[in-house]
Amino acid sequence: MTDITIWGANTPRTLRPIWMAEELGLEYKLHPIGSRTGETQTSEFATLNPKNKIPVFQAGDVLLTESLAICRYLRQAFPSPALPAPQGDAALAKEDEWCCYIFGELDETSLYVMRRHYDLNEIYGDAPLAIETCRDHLEQQFKILNVHLSDTETVLASGFGLADIMLISCLDWAAFYNCRMPRSVEQYRERIAKRPAYKKAMDVNYKAMMEILNGAA
């Protein structure tokens, strides 16, 4: 098997490829660098990703730099019956629809804006109105998700997959910001959080950076 290397830890976006790798039962080497530690600004890292962002993934000649693309590639390149891809063009398109929605409406439009004005306010400045607007937008999306998840165990009826990895990473992020979630959404989150690969990925993604910050790694 091609050696797999992942750069990045301690963010919801870095959780995604780590979690996918764990679901597929893959071995990988993790460089748990952080997004604001200066490590992404080095010339060495810039050769991997000129955008100076994490996560970054490499396997042989394949180099990828976006969490959704990395997860999709892992599933395609290293197929496993433990995490089958949707079958057929329509099913794959439906998965794309959900992943685009999650990334666009929850991650980029809401949660990352909140991150800028919460965690990174010394860089981007305080913007309480922007944060409140993002919270309102999230609540509207949670209403949509609440209806959808009221009669399904996973995002797609075919079972757990890429869309769930995307969604849970965002729901955990929202929980970190104390965002209220409707009953069906919270139950869904609790249900998926019982998966062994999720627990392992959470430990790897966040513990690795904590060890570095505490000088234990």
Rosetta blueprint (number, residue, H / E / L):
1 M L
2 T L
3 D L
4 I E
5 T E
6 I E
7 W E
8 G L
9 A L
10 N L
11 T L
12 P H
13 R H
14 T H
15 L H
16 R H
17 P H
18 I H
19 W H
20 M H
21 A H
22 E H
23 E H
24 L L
25 G L
26 L L
27 E L
28 Y L
29 K E
30 L E
31 H E
32 P L
33 I L
34 G L
35 S L
36 R L
37 T L
38 G L
39 E H
40 T H
41 Q H
42 T L
43 S H
44 E H
45 F H
46 A H
47 T H
48 L H
49 N L
50 P L
51 K L
52 N L
53 K L
54 I L
55 P L
56 V E
57 F E
58 Q E
59 A E
60 G L
61 D L
62 V E
63 L E
64 L E
65 T L
66 E L
67 S H
68 L H
69 A H
70 I H
71 C H
72 R H
73 Y H
74 L H
75 R H
76 Q H
77 A H
78 F L
79 P L
80 S L
81 P L
82 A L
83 L L
84 P L
85 A L
86 P L
87 Q L
88 G L
89 D H
90 A H
91 A H
92 L H
93 A H
94 K H
95 E H
96 D H
97 E H
98 W H
99 C H
100 C H
101 Y H
102 I H
103 F H
104 G H
105 E H
106 L H
107 D H
108 E H
109 T H
110 S H
111 L H
112 Y H
113 V H
114 M H
115 R H
116 R H
117 H H
118 Y L
119 D L
120 L L
121 N H
122 E H
123 I H
124 Y H
125 G L
126 D L
127 A L
128 P H
129 L H
130 A H
131 I H
132 E H
133 T H
134 C H
135 R H
136 D H
137 H H
138 L H
139 E H
140 Q H
141 Q H
142 F H
143 K H
144 I H
145 L H
146 N H
147 V H
148 H H
149 L H
150 S L
151 D L
152 T L
153 E L
154 T L
155 V L
156 L L
157 A L
158 S L
159 G L
160 F L
161 G L
162 L H
163 A H
164 D H
165 I H
166 M H
167 L H
168 I H
169 S H
170 C H
171 L H
172 D H
173 W H
174 A H
175 A H
176 F H
177 Y L
178 N L
179 C L
180 R L
181 M L
182 P L
183 R H
184 S H
185 V H
186 E H
187 Q H
188 Y H
189 R H
190 E H
191 R H
192 I H
193 A L
194 K L
195 R L
196 P H
197 A H
198 Y H
199 K H
200 K H
201 A H
202 M H
203 D H
204 V H
205 N H
206 Y H
207 K H
208 A H
209 M H
210 M H
211 E H
212 I H
213 L H
214 N L
215 G L
216 A L
217 A L
